[in-house]
Amino acid sequence: MVASVLQPAELEMISARLKELPEFPPQARLRKNDWLGAIGVFLLVFLSTFPVVLPFIFIHELHPAMRTSNLIAIVMLFITGYAFARLSGHHPWLMGIGMVGLGSFLVAMTMALGG
């Protein structure tokens, strides 16, 4: 479609400019920064979810383990909201309570759906 609206001279000019582009490397390589970024993302996800999983390791009954896990997640939400508000210049307690409200709503929705 694009070639149909271009004049032959324009098409030749575009073709010549494309041929001047440097060659792609033969193979993509992961560099040190790529590996460090991947490790950083892994640690962030692992360390933020591991405390929520701990009750399932130590409490063998499902219902108390789920409620303990929910409590840990809500406490983590409060701490995260509080820290975020302090760094961004907002009211820490309001943001912490807002995050707890959001977390409580999500837990309530999960429980209502059978979780």
N, C-alpha and C positions, 0 to 999 in steps of 0.2 A: 504494500500500500504506500509506504514512504517512497520507494523507488519510482513509483508511477507519477509522483508529483515533482520529482527532481529532474532537472535538465541533465543531459549526459556529462557536461563539463562539471556540474556540481557533484554528480555521482563519482566521477574520477577523482575529484579533489578530496572527497570524504574517504574514498578507498585508499588514496595515497597517504592521508593523515593517519588512518588506522594502521597501515603497514609500518609507519614510523614509531608506533608505540613500542615500548620495551617488551621483551618476551616475558611471559609468566614463568615463575620458577617451576622446575619440572615436578616438584613435590612439595606439598605444604608441610611445614615443620612447626612443631610446638617449641616455643622458646621458654626461657626461664620465667618470664613474666606470666606466660600462659599457665604454667604449672603452679606458680605461686597464687595466681587468681583462683584456679580450680581448688587448690587446697584451702584457700580462704573461704570460698563459698561452702565447701564441705564442712569446715569447722563451724561456720556460722549456723548452718542448718542443723548439724549434729548437736552442738551445744545449746541451741535454743529448743530443741525437741526432747533431748535426753531427760531433763528434769520431769517432763510430763509423762515419760514412759516409766520412770523409776517406780511408781506405785504398783504397776503391773508386775514388776520383778519381785517386790517384797510382800505384796498383799495377794494372797492366793484366791480370795473371793472376788468375783468380778464387780459386783455392785459397789462395795466400799473402795475398790481400786479405781473405778471410774470417777467416783465423787472426789476422791483425793486428787486424782489427776486433774479434774476440773478446777479444784481449789488452787492447785499449783499454777495452772494456766492463768487463772484470774489474778493471782498475786503477781505473776510475771507481767501480765498486761498492765497492772497498776504501776509497777516499777518502770516499765517501758514508757508509759504515758507521762509519768512524773519526770523522768529523765529527759524525754523529748521536749516537754514544756520548759524545763529549766534551760535547755540549750537554745530553744527558739524564742525565748522571751515571753512565754505565755504563763498562765497561772498553773503551777505544778499540781496542786490538789484537784483543781477542776479537770485538768486533762487526765490525771490518773483515775479519777472517778468516772469520767467519760469513757475511758478505755475499759474500766470494769463494767460499766453499763453495756457497752458493746459486747464484751465477752460474755456477760450474763445472758444477754439476748441470744447470742449464738448458741450457748449451752442449752438454753430453754428450747430453742428451735430444734436442736439435735435431739433432746429428750422427747419432745413432742413427736418427732419423726421416728422414734423407736430406738434412739442411740443411748 
